[in-house]
Each structure stands twice: as C-alpha cells, then as structure tokens.
Amino acid sequence: MPAPSFYFPAPRTQKFCSQCGAALVIRIPPDDNRQRDVCENCGAIHYQNPRNVVGVLPVLDDTVLLCKRAIQPRYGKWTLPAGFMELSETTAQGAMRETQEEAGAQIELGPLYTVIDVPAVNQVHIFYLGKVLSPELHPGPESLEAGFFKESEIPWGDLAFRTVSSTLEHYFKDKPSGQFPTRHYDVLFPVGD
C-alpha cells in the first residue's frame, strides 16, 4: 500500500481495544458514573479526557507575535503560537516548544495568563505571556508566515479561534495598567462552530 499524501489526527473515538484488538462497547463500567469505551474481552476501559492546548502571547515592545496557519482547522487564519501539549512535558515546556516550532521565535516565558475551558471540543487552552528576545523569526511548516502586530493592526476578523481573540482582548485591556492577572473562563459555542 502506498504512503498517504497527508496525515491527520485520528478521531477520538475507537472501535477496537488497543490492548487486545477486540471490538469495544459503550457502557457504564462498575463503580463509574458515565459511559466509556469498554473492552468486554480483556476488561480495559478506554478513558477519553480533555486535551490541553498550550501557547504563548509573545510580546515585543508595542507589538504581539501572530502566526498565519498553514494547517487545518482554520487554514490561513491568524493565531497565537500554540498547539497540543505532548506527553512528558509541562505546560510551560509545551508552550515554548510550540512558539519555537510555529514562529521560530526566541522568547523568555512569563506568567500564566489565560486558562480557557472549551467543553464543546473537549479542550483546555492555556496561554502564557512571553517576552520576545529577538525580532528574528523562522516560521515552521505549520505557519504560512509570522509577524508582529500593534493593537490597531491585529487582523481581528481573521483570527483562528475565540480563545486567541479573547486572550488578545484581555491583554490589550490590561496593558495600560501593566497588571496582567491570570484569568480562567469558558468559551461556549455549539459543536461545529
């Protein structure tokens, strides 16, 4: 079989047990309170938990760094450098890795800034503030381009995600005071939005 011309994340739902290969059923296991993918052959329970998206709001002087997405979803839209946290890394390590991968930016990581629950897509988005150490950028393959924007230059109508626009809105509201408290909130919208 030839290699596929592209790769994409596998769906969260599974049909077969990763332990023994038997078909999974959906039911409430003993001593549990919700439906799970269960293997009735070997007894494995396949828990599905929220995924963490980690990123940075990188600041250079009076500008913020944004990346134009070269991948779906939201191809061609602008975003803060962010992505899924990997196994065996902290949220801070993941945020710095994503900033390097997507923008090629050297940053000094600052404090935790926003923690945003996105239950419609089973995710939590976590953004740190960051200080850009050099204006030199080297966008990676997930970015069409990267650049620095003043508040008046932000492409507000072309931002990829509500978590990005809300994090930027909080930043520009907090900027005059110089106080950037950590914020935790939900972004609610129908699935498919």
C-alpha positions in Angstrom: 0.0 0.0 0.0 1.5 3.4 -0.9 2.0 6.0 1.8 -0.8 8.6 2.2 -0.2 12.0 0.7 -1.1 13.6 4.0 -1.6 12.7 7.7 -4.3 13.9 10.1 -5.1 13.3 13.8 -7.0 10.1 14.4 -10.6 10.6 15.7 -11.0 10.4 19.5 -13.5 7.5 19.2 -12.1 4.0 18.9 -13.7 0.9 17.5 -11.2 -1.7 18.8 -9.3 -2.2 22.1 -5.7 -1.1 21.9 -4.8 -3.8 24.4 -6.2 -6.9 22.7 -7.9 -5.8 19.5 -11.4 -6.9 20.4 -14.4 -4.7 19.5 -15.3 -2.0 22.1 -18.7 -1.4 23.5 -20.0 1.8 25.1 -21.4 1.3 28.6 -21.1 2.5 32.2 -18.4 0.3 33.9 -19.0 -0.9 37.5 -18.3 1.9 40.1 -18.3 4.6 37.4 -20.9 7.2 36.6 -20.6 7.8 32.8 -20.4 5.9 29.6 -17.0 4.7 28.5 -15.5 2.7 25.7 -15.0 -0.7 27.3 -13.5 -4.0 26.2 -15.5 -6.9 27.3 -12.8 -9.3 26.2 -9.8 -8.0 28.4 -11.6 -5.5 30.7 -9.7 -2.4 29.5 -11.5 0.9 29.9 -10.5 3.5 27.3 -10.9 6.8 29.1 -11.2 9.9 27.0 -10.1 13.1 28.7 -9.8 16.7 27.6 -6.7 17.7 25.6 -4.6 20.6 26.6 -3.6 23.3 24.0 -0.7 25.3 25.3 0.7 28.5 23.8 2.2 32.0 24.3 1.2 35.5 23.8 4.6 36.8 22.7 5.3 40.5 23.1 8.0 42.6 21.5 7.9 46.3 22.5 4.5 47.5 21.5 3.6 44.5 19.4 2.4 40.9 19.7 3.5 38.0 17.6 1.0 36.1 15.5 1.3 33.2 13.1 -0.8 32.5 10.0 -1.9 28.9 10.0 -0.7 26.5 7.3 -2.8 23.7 8.6 -6.4 22.9 9.2 -8.5 23.8 11.0 -8.7 27.4 10.1 -6.0 27.4 7.4 -4.9 30.9 6.5 -6.2 32.4 9.8 -4.0 34.2 12.3 -3.3 32.7 15.8 -1.0 32.9 18.7 1.7 30.2 18.6 0.0 27.2 20.4 -0.7 23.6 20.0 -1.4 20.3 21.7 0.7 19.5 24.8 2.9 16.5 24.3 3.4 13.6 26.8 6.2 14.1 29.3 6.3 17.9 29.1 5.0 20.6 31.3 2.5 23.2 30.1 5.4 25.8 30.1 7.7 23.5 28.1 4.9 22.8 25.6 4.1 26.5 25.2 7.8 27.3 24.5 8.1 24.4 22.1 5.1 25.5 20.1 6.4 29.0 19.9 9.7 27.8 18.5 8.0 25.3 16.1 5.4 27.7 14.7 7.2 31.1 14.7 10.9 30.2 15.2 10.9 32.9 18.0 13.2 33.1 20.9 11.3 34.0 24.0 11.5 34.4 27.7 8.4 32.8 29.2 6.4 34.9 31.5 3.5 34.2 33.8 0.4 32.1 33.2 -2.2 34.4 31.6 -5.3 32.7 30.5 -6.8 29.2 31.2 -9.8 28.7 29.0 -12.2 25.7 29.1 -13.6 24.8 25.7 -16.0 21.9 26.6 -17.6 21.7 23.1 -14.3 20.3 21.7 -13.1 18.7 24.9 -10.1 21.0 25.3 -8.5 23.4 27.7 -6.4 26.2 26.2 -3.6 27.6 28.3 -1.7 30.8 27.3 1.4 32.3 29.0 2.7 35.8 28.5 6.2 35.9 26.9 8.8 38.4 26.1 10.3 38.1 22.6 14.1 38.3 22.8 14.8 39.0 19.1 12.7 40.2 16.2 14.2 37.4 14.0 11.6 34.8 13.1 11.8 31.5 11.4 8.2 30.1 10.9 8.0 26.3 10.7 5.9 24.2 8.4 2.6 24.8 10.4 2.8 28.5 9.7 2.5 30.3 6.3 4.1 33.4 7.9 4.6 35.0 11.3 4.8 38.7 12.2 4.5 41.4 14.8 1.3 43.5 15.1 0.3 46.6 17.0 -3.2 46.6 18.5 -4.5 48.6 15.6 -3.0 46.2 13.1 -4.4 42.9 14.6 -6.5 41.1 11.9 -9.4 40.8 14.3 -11.7 39.4 11.6 -9.2 36.8 10.6 -8.2 35.3 13.9 -8.5 31.5 14.0 -10.0 30.8 17.4 -12.2 32.5 20.1 -9.6 31.6 22.7 -7.0 33.6 20.8 -9.2 36.7 20.3 -10.3 36.7 23.9 -6.8 36.3 25.2 -5.7 39.2 23.0 -8.7 41.3 24.1 -7.7 40.8 27.8 -4.1 41.6 27.1 -4.9 45.0 25.4 -7.3 45.9 28.2 -4.7 45.0 30.9 -1.8 46.7 29.1 -2.4 50.3 30.2 -2.2 49.3 33.8 0.7 46.9 33.4 -1.2 44.4 35.6 -1.8 41.0 33.9 -3.8 38.8 36.3 -4.3 35.2 35.5 -7.8 34.7 34.0 -9.9 31.5 33.9 -13.1 31.3 31.9 -15.1 29.3 29.5 -15.7 29.7 25.8 -19.1 28.2 25.0 -20.3 27.5 21.5 -22.2 24.8 19.6 -20.1 22.0 18.2 -19.2 22.7 14.6 -18.8 26.5 15.2 
